[in-house]
Amino acid sequence: MYKLKIMGKEYTYDTPRTLESIKDELNIKDAYCVRLNTRVKELKYVISSDCDVEFLGLNNSETTIMYRNTLRYIIYMALHSINKELCFECNFSVSRGLYFGIKGAKKPITYNFLAVLKQKVDEIIKANYDIKRVTVTKEEAIKIYEELGYTDKIELLKYRPDKTVHLYECNGYYNYMFGYMLPKTSYVKEYQMRLYSPGIIVLYPRSDSDGKIPRFEDDKVFAETLRKANKWGQISKASSITEINKIIENDKDVELINLCETKHNNMLAELGEEIQKDIENIRLIAIAGPSSSGKTTFCNRLRIELLSRGISPIMISIDDYYLPKNEAPRDENGDLDLEHIEALDIDLFNKDMYSLINGEEVTLPHFDFEQGKRVPGKTYKIDENTPIIIEGIHALNDRLTASIPSNQTFKIYIAPHVQLQIDNQNPISMTDIRLIRRIVRDKQFRNCPCEDTLKMWPSVRRGEFRWIYPNQAHANYVYNSELTYELCVLKKYALSQLQEVKEDSEYYTVANRLVKFLKHFKDIDDEWIPCNSLLREFIGKSSFYKK
């Protein structure tokens, strides 16, 4: 006999039960997975001991990842039944959607194919098939993938250190999406599928949209950045874990490092040229991007790039314009909200930037975090050949620079944009790459345990969606800070930290998900990474930082 505390009530059971059967018995609606004490579990999980049970909906990030995994699984199940010969790749795309395209295709997908695919997906969902987790040997998995024609998955299994493989079976179809799944196909209630030449974009409910499907918004700048990232994968021949590992096995890891660093150098040169040709107008260079994009190193490297062109910028910290703590806004919980734009003295910032740009001598503030207030900082007087570089979460927000004419402001958005895959069907999330970077950096430089980073990450993400992403379209230039080899380096720093997260931790599900795909990467020694590399910001020994 065991007791479950569910929604404040206590229930007693005398036999093991699946969480799904309990959900159905209690008529709990819109539940897709469960938090048992601290751990997130699938609804197929069988429970037989005392627990606190919280059923989770689509406003939970782990729930929507399960939903996305299951939707991808169903789509590939449908594609396999329509045409087993076509190899469809999946990547993340514009409007936070999934992009499906035929690998090597020279013609775009047609409306007729889209209609057939959607009809088949809807049939699978309506059929309410069971989705069962199974464990097989690597040899058995290889045979299954051979029958399906998934040769890329067979290649990846060579790098899997474990002897067994987890798969999911549904009506005779087997596949694995590197994460938990929903219990039945009918749990996928909503999705949108549309042509986005030459492939298909699929939208699904998002936790950051309160469990709703976000409205489709095309983004020419972001789409072009992803197109370039895809082209880079072709140039570098390193668009998947298997391809990267083969490069390392062929002793070309140093070549890959130099290739990626040259890409960054070329982008900096391109950016420097754009700024130089309009330097008579550009007085303010504003840089923003989500957490762990490499902004600090990028700002330093951009400054060096401009110095090499005879342009001598100064760098100003937006953080020095924080209001005193007693004047700062509060969030819904009554805590200080230092990410809010109203936490900054916007009027003073505009006044100082305007005065500097117009040749006046200005003593800038410096925010003393120990005192919690501003104190006098450095005094500047600049000429027309000295642009100002600012960097921060609100740097692209027009409110912050309202007094500066738009033709005098050059805005740069920086983030790692990847079209990198675990295998053809499983793209690597840009957000996961940033999270891994942050886990490594927080431990290296702040002695911050992995769990603390995972704990604050949802709050960091909320700030990004509120303050950064809505303004990225204002950018004059998008700098892709991705380094294709980086996970081979970050792996040895991150794995040990992620594996320290205990199974009873509420962050174990996220940590375990990251461990599962990191384990497939072969190691690259970081001694070959240049001292000015953006990656040094996270692993240490950067030439831009003195101890």
C-alpha positions as CSV (number, residue, x, y, z in Angstrom):
1,M,0.0,0.0,0.0
2,Y,1.3,3.5,-0.9
3,K,0.0,7.1,-0.7
4,L,0.0,9.8,-3.4
5,K,-0.5,13.4,-2.7
6,I,-2.2,14.9,-5.8
7,M,-3.4,18.5,-6.1
8,G,-3.5,18.8,-2.3
9,K,-5.4,15.6,-1.8
10,E,-4.2,12.2,-0.5
11,Y,-5.0,9.0,-2.3
12,T,-4.2,5.4,-1.3
13,Y,-3.4,2.6,-3.7
14,D,-2.6,-1.0,-3.1
15,T,-1.2,-2.1,-6.5
16,P,1.3,-0.5,-8.9
17,R,-0.3,1.9,-11.3
18,T,0.7,3.9,-14.4
19,L,0.5,7.6,-13.9
20,E,-1.7,7.8,-17.0
21,S,-4.3,5.5,-15.4
22,I,-4.4,7.7,-12.3
23,K,-4.8,10.8,-14.4
24,D,-7.7,9.2,-16.3
25,E,-9.3,7.9,-13.1
26,L,-9.2,11.3,-11.5
27,N,-10.3,12.9,-14.8
28,I,-7.4,15.3,-14.9
29,K,-7.4,17.3,-18.1
30,D,-4.5,18.6,-20.2
31,A,-1.8,16.7,-18.4
32,Y,1.1,15.4,-20.5
33,C,3.7,14.3,-18.0
34,V,4.2,14.3,-14.2
35,R,6.6,15.7,-11.6
36,L,7.1,13.0,-9.0
37,N,8.5,14.7,-5.9
38,T,11.3,16.5,-8.0
39,R,11.6,14.3,-11.1
40,V,9.8,14.7,-14.3
41,K,8.4,11.4,-15.6
42,E,6.4,10.1,-18.6
43,L,2.8,9.2,-18.0
44,K,3.7,5.5,-18.8
45,Y,5.8,5.4,-15.6
46,V,4.6,2.8,-13.1
47,I,4.4,4.1,-9.5
48,S,4.3,1.9,-6.4
49,S,5.6,4.1,-3.5
50,D,4.6,7.2,-1.6
51,C,5.0,10.4,-3.7
52,D,3.9,14.0,-4.3
53,V,2.4,14.0,-7.8
54,E,2.1,17.1,-10.0
55,F,0.5,16.7,-13.4
56,L,2.1,19.1,-15.9
57,G,0.6,20.9,-18.8
58,L,2.0,22.7,-21.9
59,N,3.1,25.7,-19.9
60,N,6.0,23.6,-18.6
61,S,9.1,23.6,-20.8
62,E,9.9,19.8,-20.3
63,T,6.3,19.0,-21.3
64,T,6.6,20.9,-24.6
65,I,9.9,19.2,-25.3
66,M,8.1,15.8,-24.9
67,Y,5.3,17.2,-27.2
68,R,7.9,18.3,-29.8
69,N,9.6,14.9,-29.6
70,T,6.4,13.0,-30.1
71,L,5.2,15.2,-33.0
72,R,8.6,14.7,-34.8
73,Y,8.2,10.9,-34.2
74,I,4.7,10.9,-35.7
75,I,5.9,13.0,-38.7
76,Y,8.7,10.5,-39.4
77,M,6.4,7.6,-38.9
78,A,4.1,9.2,-41.5
79,L,7.0,10.0,-43.9
80,H,8.2,6.4,-43.7
81,S,4.7,5.1,-44.7
82,I,4.5,7.5,-47.6
83,N,7.9,7.1,-49.1
84,K,10.7,5.0,-47.5
85,E,13.3,6.2,-50.1
86,L,13.1,9.9,-49.2
87,C,15.6,11.1,-46.6
88,F,14.1,14.0,-44.6
89,E,16.3,16.2,-42.4
90,C,14.9,18.2,-39.5
91,N,16.3,21.5,-38.2
92,F,15.1,24.4,-36.1
93,S,13.9,27.3,-38.1
94,V,12.1,30.7,-38.2
95,S,9.2,31.4,-35.9
96,R,10.5,28.8,-33.4
97,G,9.4,26.0,-35.7
98,L,10.7,22.8,-37.0
99,Y,11.9,22.7,-40.6
100,F,11.7,19.4,-42.6
101,G,13.4,19.2,-46.0
102,I,14.4,16.4,-48.3
103,K,18.1,15.8,-48.2
104,G,19.8,16.6,-51.5
105,A,16.5,17.5,-53.2
106,K,16.7,19.9,-56.2
107,K,13.0,20.7,-56.2
108,P,10.8,22.1,-53.5
109,I,8.1,20.1,-51.7
110,T,4.7,20.4,-53.4
111,Y,1.3,21.3,-52.0
112,N,0.1,17.8,-52.9
113,F,2.9,16.2,-50.9
114,L,2.1,18.5,-47.9
115,A,-1.6,17.5,-48.1
116,V,-0.8,13.8,-48.2
117,L,1.7,14.1,-45.2
118,K,-0.8,16.1,-43.1
119,Q,-3.5,13.6,-43.8
120,K,-1.3,10.7,-42.7
121,V,-0.1,12.6,-39.6
122,D,-3.8,13.2,-38.6
123,E,-4.6,9.6,-39.2
124,I,-1.9,8.5,-36.8
125,I,-2.9,11.0,-34.2
126,K,-6.6,9.9,-34.5
127,A,-5.7,6.2,-34.2
128,N,-4.6,6.8,-30.7
129,Y,-1.7,4.3,-30.9
130,D,0.3,3.4,-27.8
131,I,3.9,4.7,-27.7
132,K,6.0,2.3,-25.7
133,R,9.6,2.7,-24.5
134,V,11.7,-0.4,-25.2
135,T,15.4,-1.2,-24.5
136,V,17.4,-3.2,-27.1
137,T,21.0,-4.1,-27.6
138,K,23.1,-2.0,-30.0
139,E,23.1,-4.9,-32.4
140,E,19.3,-5.2,-32.4
141,A,19.0,-1.4,-32.9
142,I,21.3,-1.6,-35.9
143,K,19.0,-4.3,-37.5
144,I,15.9,-2.1,-36.8
145,Y,17.5,0.9,-38.4
146,E,18.7,-1.1,-41.4
147,E,15.1,-2.2,-42.1
148,L,14.0,1.5,-41.8
149,G,16.8,2.7,-44.0
150,Y,18.1,5.1,-41.3
151,T,21.8,4.7,-42.1
152,D,22.8,7.9,-40.3
153,K,21.5,6.5,-37.0
154,I,23.5,3.3,-37.5
155,E,26.7,5.5,-38.0
156,L,25.9,7.4,-34.8
157,L,25.6,4.2,-32.8
158,K,29.3,3.6,-33.4
159,Y,30.0,6.4,-31.0
160,R,27.5,5.4,-28.3
161,P,29.5,4.1,-25.3
162,D,26.5,2.1,-23.8
163,K,25.7,-1.4,-24.8
164,T,22.0,-0.9,-24.9
165,V,19.8,1.6,-26.8
166,H,16.4,3.1,-25.9
167,L,13.8,3.1,-28.6
168,Y,10.1,3.9,-28.8
169,E,7.7,1.5,-30.6
170,C,4.3,2.6,-32.1
171,N,2.2,0.3,-34.2
172,G,5.2,-1.6,-35.3
173,Y,7.3,1.5,-36.0
174,Y,10.6,2.1,-34.1
175,N,12.5,5.3,-33.6
176,Y,14.2,7.5,-31.0
177,M,14.1,11.2,-30.6
178,F,16.6,11.6,-27.7
179,G,14.1,12.4,-25.1
180,Y,10.9,11.5,-23.3
181,M,7.7,10.9,-25.2
182,L,3.9,11.2,-24.7
183,P,2.1,7.9,-24.0
184,K,-0.2,7.9,-27.1
185,T,-0.3,9.6,-30.5
186,S,-3.7,11.3,-29.6
187,Y,-1.9,13.5,-27.0
188,V,-0.6,15.6,-30.0
189,K,-3.8,17.7,-30.2
190,E,-2.5,20.8,-32.0
191,Y,0.2,21.5,-34.6
192,Q,0.4,23.6,-37.8
193,M,2.1,22.5,-41.0
194,R,2.9,24.8,-43.9
195,L,5.2,25.1,-46.9
196,Y,8.3,27.1,-46.5
197,S,10.3,26.7,-49.7
198,P,11.9,24.3,-50.3
199,G,10.6,22.4,-47.3
200,I,7.9,22.4,-44.6
201,I,7.7,24.3,-41.3
202,V,5.8,22.7,-38.4
203,L,4.7,24.8,-35.5
204,Y,3.7,23.4,-32.1
205,P,2.7,24.6,-28.6
206,R,5.4,26.3,-26.7
207,S,5.7,26.9,-22.9
208,D,7.0,30.4,-23.6
209,S,3.7,31.1,-25.3
210,D,1.7,29.7,-22.4
211,G,1.1,26.3,-24.1
212,K,-0.2,27.9,-27.3
213,I,1.2,27.7,-30.8
214,P,2.9,31.0,-31.4
215,R,1.7,33.0,-34.4
216,F,3.9,32.4,-37.5
217,E,6.2,35.3,-38.1
218,D,8.6,35.1,-41.0
219,D,12.0,36.7,-40.3
220,K,14.1,37.5,-43.4
221,V,17.2,38.3,-41.3
222,F,17.0,35.1,-39.2
223,A,16.1,32.9,-42.2
224,E,19.2,34.2,-44.0
225,T,21.4,33.5,-41.0
226,L,20.1,29.9,-40.9
227,R,20.6,29.6,-44.6
228,K,24.2,30.6,-44.2
229,A,24.6,28.2,-41.2
230,N,23.3,25.4,-43.4
231,K,25.7,26.3,-46.2
232,W,28.5,26.4,-43.6
233,G,27.7,22.8,-42.7
234,Q,28.2,21.9,-46.3
235,I,31.4,23.8,-46.6
236,S,32.9,22.4,-43.4
237,K,31.4,18.9,-44.0
238,A,30.5,19.0,-40.3
239,S,26.8,19.2,-40.0
240,S,26.2,16.2,-37.7
241,I,27.9,14.5,-34.8
242,T,29.0,11.6,-37.1
243,E,30.7,14.0,-39.6
244,I,32.5,15.9,-36.8
245,N,33.7,12.7,-35.2
246,K,35.0,11.4,-38.5
247,I,37.0,14.6,-38.9
248,I,38.6,14.0,-35.5
249,E,39.3,10.3,-36.3
250,N,41.1,11.5,-39.5
251,D,43.3,13.8,-37.4
252,K,41.8,16.9,-38.9
253,D,40.5,18.4,-35.6
254,V,43.1,21.2,-35.7
255,E,42.0,22.0,-39.3
256,L,38.4,22.1,-38.2
257,I,39.3,24.5,-35.3
258,N,41.2,26.8,-37.7
259,L,38.4,26.6,-40.3
260,C,35.8,27.7,-37.7
261,E,38.0,30.4,-36.3
262,T,38.6,31.7,-39.8
263,K,34.8,32.0,-40.3
264,H,34.6,34.2,-37.2
265,N,37.6,36.3,-38.5
266,N,35.9,36.7,-41.9
267,M,32.6,37.8,-40.2
268,L,34.5,40.4,-38.1
269,A,36.3,41.7,-41.2
270,E,32.9,41.9,-43.1
271,L,31.4,43.7,-40.1
272,G,34.4,46.1,-39.8
273,E,34.1,46.9,-43.5
274,E,30.4,47.7,-43.1
275,I,31.0,50.0,-40.2
276,Q,34.0,51.7,-41.9
277,K,32.2,52.6,-45.1
278,D,29.6,54.5,-43.1
279,I,31.8,55.7,-40.2
280,E,31.0,59.3,-41.0
281,N,27.4,58.6,-39.8
282,I,27.8,55.8,-37.3
283,R,28.4,57.1,-33.7
284,L,26.9,54.4,-31.6
285,I,27.5,50.6,-32.1
286,A,24.9,48.7,-30.0
287,I,25.4,45.0,-29.4
288,A,22.9,42.5,-27.8
289,G,22.2,38.8,-27.7
290,P,20.9,36.1,-25.4
291,S,22.9,34.7,-22.5
292,S,26.2,32.9,-23.4
293,S,26.4,34.2,-26.9
294,G,29.9,35.4,-26.4
295,K,29.2,39.1,-26.3
296,T,32.1,40.1,-24.1
297,T,34.8,38.5,-26.3
298,F,33.0,39.7,-29.4
299,C,33.0,43.3,-28.2
300,N,36.7,43.1,-27.6
301,R,37.4,41.5,-31.0
302,L,35.3,44.1,-32.8
303,R,37.2,46.8,-31.0
304,I,40.5,45.4,-32.3
305,E,39.0,45.0,-35.8
306,L,38.0,48.7,-35.8
307,L,41.4,49.8,-34.4
308,S,43.1,48.0,-37.3
309,R,41.0,50.2,-39.6
310,G,42.0,53.5,-37.9
311,I,38.8,53.7,-35.9
312,S,39.2,54.1,-32.1
313,P,36.0,53.2,-30.3
314,I,35.3,53.5,-26.6
315,M,33.3,50.9,-24.7
316,I,30.6,51.9,-22.3
317,S,28.7,49.5,-19.9
318,I,24.9,49.9,-19.8
319,D,25.1,48.3,-16.4
320,D,26.5,51.5,-15.0
321,Y,23.1,53.1,-15.6
322,Y,21.1,50.9,-13.2
323,L,18.8,52.8,-10.9
324,P,19.4,52.6,-7.1
325,K,17.8,49.4,-5.7
326,N,15.1,51.3,-4.0
327,E,13.9,52.7,-7.3
328,A,14.2,49.5,-9.4
329,P,11.1,47.7,-10.6
330,R,9.8,44.6,-9.0
331,D,8.6,41.4,-10.6
332,E,5.3,39.5,-10.0
333,N,6.9,38.0,-6.9
334,G,8.1,41.3,-5.4
335,D,11.7,40.6,-6.2
336,L,14.1,43.1,-7.9
337,D,13.7,42.8,-11.6
338,L,17.1,44.0,-12.9
339,E,16.4,42.7,-16.4
340,H,13.5,45.2,-16.9
341,I,14.3,48.1,-19.0
342,E,12.9,50.4,-16.3
343,A,15.7,49.2,-14.1
344,L,17.9,51.5,-16.1
345,D,18.0,55.3,-16.0
346,I,17.0,55.7,-19.6
347,D,16.8,59.5,-19.6
348,L,20.4,59.8,-18.2
349,F,21.7,57.3,-20.7
350,N,20.2,59.1,-23.6
351,K,21.4,62.5,-22.3
352,D,25.0,61.2,-21.8
353,M,25.2,59.5,-25.2
354,Y,23.7,62.5,-27.0
355,S,26.2,64.8,-25.2
356,L,29.2,62.6,-26.0
357,I,28.3,62.2,-29.6
358,N,28.0,66.0,-29.9
359,G,31.5,66.6,-28.6
360,E,30.7,67.5,-25.0
361,E,32.8,66.4,-22.0
362,V,30.8,64.0,-19.9
363,T,31.5,62.2,-16.6
364,L,29.8,58.9,-16.9
365,P,28.3,57.1,-13.9
366,H,29.7,53.9,-12.4
367,F,27.4,51.5,-10.6
368,D,28.8,50.3,-7.3
369,F,27.0,47.0,-6.7
370,E,28.3,46.8,-3.1
371,Q,26.7,50.1,-2.3
372,G,23.7,49.5,-4.7
373,K,24.0,52.9,-6.3
374,R,25.8,55.0,-8.9
375,V,29.0,56.9,-8.2
376,P,31.0,59.1,-10.5
377,G,33.0,57.2,-13.2
378,K,35.3,58.1,-16.0
379,T,35.2,61.4,-17.9
380,Y,35.2,61.3,-21.7
381,K,35.4,63.8,-24.5
382,I,35.4,62.2,-28.0
383,D,35.7,63.4,-31.6
384,E,33.8,62.4,-34.7
385,N,36.2,59.5,-35.4
386,T,35.3,57.8,-32.1
387,P,32.2,55.6,-32.1
388,I,30.7,54.4,-28.8
389,I,30.3,50.6,-28.3
390,I,27.5,49.6,-25.9
391,E,26.6,46.0,-25.0
392,G,23.7,44.7,-23.0
393,I,20.3,43.0,-22.9
394,H,18.5,46.3,-24.0
395,A,21.1,47.5,-26.5
396,L,18.8,47.0,-29.5
397,N,15.8,48.5,-27.8
398,D,14.9,51.8,-29.5
399,R,13.8,53.2,-26.1
400,L,17.4,53.1,-24.9
401,T,18.7,55.2,-27.7
402,A,15.7,57.3,-28.5
403,S,17.7,60.6,-28.7
404,I,20.2,59.1,-31.2
405,P,19.1,59.3,-34.9
406,S,18.8,55.8,-36.4
407,N,21.3,56.6,-39.1
408,Q,23.9,57.2,-36.4
409,T,23.3,53.8,-34.7
410,F,24.6,50.5,-36.0
411,K,22.9,47.5,-34.2
412,I,24.4,44.1,-34.0
413,Y,22.7,40.9,-32.8
414,I,24.9,38.1,-31.7
415,A,23.9,34.4,-31.0
416,P,25.0,30.9,-32.0
417,H,22.9,29.9,-35.0
418,V,23.4,26.3,-35.9
419,Q,22.1,23.7,-38.3
420,L,23.8,20.9,-36.5
421,Q,22.2,17.5,-36.0
422,I,22.6,14.5,-33.7
423,D,21.3,12.6,-36.8
424,N,19.1,13.6,-39.7
425,Q,15.9,13.5,-37.6
426,N,17.3,15.2,-34.4
427,P,18.6,18.7,-34.6
428,I,20.7,20.2,-31.8
429,S,19.1,23.1,-30.1
430,M,20.8,26.5,-30.2
431,T,19.4,27.0,-26.7
432,D,21.1,23.8,-25.4
433,I,24.4,25.0,-26.8
434,R,24.1,28.3,-24.9
435,L,23.1,26.4,-21.8
436,I,26.1,24.1,-22.0
437,R,28.4,27.2,-22.5
438,R,26.8,28.8,-19.4
439,I,27.2,25.7,-17.2
440,V,30.9,25.5,-18.1
441,R,31.5,29.3,-17.6
442,D,29.6,29.5,-14.4
443,K,31.7,26.7,-12.9
444,Q,35.0,28.0,-14.3
445,F,34.7,31.6,-13.3
446,R,32.0,31.8,-10.6
447,N,32.3,28.5,-8.9
448,C,28.6,28.1,-9.5
449,P,27.3,24.5,-9.4
450,C,25.5,23.1,-12.4
451,E,22.2,22.8,-10.5
452,D,22.3,26.6,-9.7
453,T,22.8,27.4,-13.4
454,L,19.9,25.0,-14.3
455,K,17.7,26.6,-11.7
456,M,18.2,30.2,-13.0
457,W,18.0,29.2,-16.7
458,P,14.1,29.5,-17.0
459,S,14.3,33.0,-15.6
460,V,17.1,33.8,-18.0
461,R,15.0,32.5,-20.9
462,R,12.0,34.5,-19.8
463,G,14.1,37.7,-19.9
464,E,15.4,36.8,-23.4
465,F,11.9,36.3,-24.8
466,R,10.7,39.6,-23.2
467,W,13.6,41.9,-23.9
468,I,16.0,40.5,-26.6
469,Y,14.1,38.5,-29.2
470,P,11.5,41.2,-29.9
471,N,14.3,43.6,-30.9
472,Q,16.5,41.3,-32.9
473,A,14.8,42.3,-36.2
474,H,16.2,45.8,-35.6
475,A,19.8,44.6,-36.2
476,N,21.9,45.8,-39.0
477,Y,24.1,42.8,-38.7
478,V,23.7,39.3,-37.2
479,Y,26.9,37.7,-36.0
480,N,26.8,33.9,-35.7
481,S,28.9,33.0,-32.7
482,E,28.6,29.3,-33.3
483,L,31.8,27.2,-33.5
484,T,31.1,23.8,-35.0
485,Y,33.8,22.1,-33.0
486,E,32.9,23.6,-29.6
487,L,30.8,20.7,-28.1
488,C,33.8,18.4,-28.6
489,V,35.7,20.8,-26.3
490,L,32.9,21.8,-23.9
491,K,32.0,18.1,-23.4
492,K,34.8,17.3,-21.0
493,Y,34.0,20.4,-18.9
494,A,30.2,19.9,-18.9
495,L,29.7,16.1,-18.6
496,S,31.2,15.8,-15.2
497,Q,29.1,18.6,-13.9
498,L,25.9,17.4,-15.5
499,Q,26.5,13.8,-14.2
500,E,26.8,15.2,-10.6
501,V,23.1,16.2,-10.8
502,K,21.4,13.5,-8.7
503,E,18.4,11.5,-9.9
504,D,16.2,12.9,-7.2
505,S,16.9,16.5,-8.4
506,E,14.2,18.4,-10.3
507,Y,16.9,19.3,-12.8
508,Y,17.9,15.7,-13.5
509,T,15.7,15.5,-16.6
510,V,17.4,18.4,-18.3
511,A,20.9,17.3,-17.2
512,N,20.3,13.8,-18.4
513,R,19.0,15.0,-21.8
514,L,22.2,17.0,-22.3
515,V,24.3,14.1,-21.2
516,K,22.7,11.7,-23.7
517,F,23.8,13.6,-26.8
518,L,27.1,15.0,-25.4
519,K,28.4,11.5,-24.8
520,H,28.4,10.9,-28.6
521,F,31.0,13.6,-29.3
522,K,34.7,12.7,-29.5
523,D,37.0,14.9,-27.5
524,I,39.1,17.8,-29.0
525,D,42.0,19.0,-26.9
526,D,41.6,22.7,-26.1
527,E,45.3,23.5,-26.4
528,W,44.9,24.2,-30.1
529,I,42.2,26.8,-29.5
530,P,43.5,30.4,-30.2
531,C,43.8,32.6,-27.1
532,N,41.4,35.2,-28.7
533,S,38.7,32.6,-29.6
534,L,35.2,33.3,-28.5
535,L,35.2,29.9,-26.9
536,R,37.9,31.0,-24.4
537,E,35.3,33.2,-22.8
538,F,33.7,29.9,-21.4
539,I,36.7,27.6,-20.9
540,G,39.3,30.1,-19.8
541,K,42.8,31.4,-20.8
542,S,41.5,34.2,-23.0
543,S,43.9,36.9,-24.1
544,F,41.2,39.5,-23.2
545,Y,41.2,38.7,-19.5
546,K,44.0,39.0,-17.0
547,K,43.9,37.2,-13.6
